[in-house]
Amino acid sequence: MILFLIVIAILAAPFIIEWRRIPMDAQARADAPGEFAELSNGITHYQFHGPVDGPLVVCVHGLTTPSFVYEGLAKRLVERGHRVLVYDHYGRGYSDRPKGDQDRAFFVSHLEELLEHLNIDTTFDLVGYSMGGWVVTAYAAMHPKMIKRLFLLAPAGMGHELGWTA
């Protein structure tokens, strides 16, 4: 009986978590800093920091930490004259939560579409943290002429095989 209840709890957990999730709507976004872009998969939250004419740094966050993870780094980069763009992946922070597969193509196209929406057509530095490292390396491989420098901070999801000794 106890085993049956444990199995039921495990099977029900994702549905309960989804049911309790706070919807991302206009009310939830009312006090959000930054701006919003209407893209093909929904609304994306983003913020620019720093001077309009500063060299651009685009920061891509990881799986579990929305764009606020870059507050400290953005502050330091702005102090050095950079313009910093941070945004929330779909399903994180103040961005919409579209349904469907969230694979490399999904996250790379999100970045591509946001940059196009913002009319970013000059080269820039690209920073990826955790899963963001996976996203930025894929983006950089597809758009090498857009990237001045690529920075990876504790990258995850890169597909490295650790082998049987790990």
Backbone hydrogen bonds, N-H to C=O, Kabsch-Sander energy under -0.5 kcal/mol:
donor,donor_aa,acceptor,acceptor_aa,energy
5,L,1,M,-2.2
6,I,2,I,-2.3
7,V,3,L,-2.4
8,I,4,F,-2.4
9,A,5,L,-2.5
10,I,6,I,-2.4
11,L,7,V,-2.4
12,A,8,I,-2.4
13,A,9,A,-1.8
16,I,12,A,-2.3
17,I,13,A,-2.7
18,E,14,P,-2.3
19,W,15,F,-2.2
20,R,16,I,-2.0
21,R,17,I,-0.8
21,R,18,E,-0.7
25,D,23,P,-1.0
29,R,25,D,-1.8
30,A,26,A,-0.7
30,A,27,Q,-0.8
32,A,29,R,-1.9
35,E,46,Y,-3.2
37,A,44,T,-2.6
39,L,37,A,-0.9
39,L,42,G,-2.6
42,G,39,L,-1.5
44,T,37,A,-2.8
46,Y,35,E,-2.5
47,Q,86,V,-2.7
49,H,84,V,-2.3
54,G,51,P,-1.6
57,V,83,R,-2.5
58,V,125,D,-2.8
59,C,57,V,-0.5
59,C,85,L,-3.0
60,V,127,V,-2.9
61,H,59,C,-0.5
61,H,87,Y,-0.5
69,V,66,P,-2.1
70,Y,67,S,-2.2
71,E,68,F,-2.0
74,A,70,Y,-3.2
75,K,71,E,-2.2
76,R,72,G,-1.9
77,L,73,L,-2.6
78,V,74,A,-2.7
79,E,75,K,-2.0
80,R,76,R,-0.9
80,R,77,L,-0.6
81,G,78,V,-2.2
82,H,77,L,-2.5
83,R,55,P,-2.1
84,V,49,H,-3.0
85,L,57,V,-2.7
86,V,47,Q,-2.4
86,V,84,V,-0.5
87,Y,59,C,-0.7
88,D,45,H,-2.4
91,G,96,D,-3.2
92,R,89,H,-2.0
95,S,92,R,-1.9
96,D,43,I,-3.0
103,D,101,D,-0.6
107,F,103,D,-2.1
108,V,104,R,-2.8
109,S,105,A,-2.5
110,H,106,F,-1.5
111,L,107,F,-2.0
112,E,108,V,-2.7
113,E,109,S,-2.8
114,L,110,H,-2.3
115,L,111,L,-2.5
116,E,112,E,-2.3
117,H,113,E,-2.6
118,L,114,L,-2.2
119,N,116,E,-1.6
120,I,115,L,-2.7
121,D,119,N,-0.9
124,F,146,M,-2.3
125,D,56,L,-2.4
126,L,149,R,-2.6
127,V,58,V,-3.0
128,G,151,F,-2.5
129,Y,60,V,-2.4
130,S,153,L,-2.4
132,G,129,Y,-2.7
133,G,130,S,-1.9
134,W,130,S,-0.7
134,W,131,M,-0.6
135,V,131,M,-1.7
136,V,132,G,-2.9
137,T,133,G,-1.9
138,A,134,W,-1.5
139,Y,135,V,-2.5
140,A,136,V,-2.9
141,A,137,T,-2.1
142,M,138,A,-1.5
143,H,139,Y,-2.0
146,M,143,H,-1.8
147,I,143,H,-0.5
147,I,144,P,-0.8
148,K,124,F,-2.7
148,K,146,M,-0.5
151,F,126,L,-3.0
153,L,128,G,-3.2
153,L,151,F,-0.5
154,A,152,L,-0.6
156,A,130,S,-2.0
162,L,160,H,-0.6
166,A,163,G,-1.1
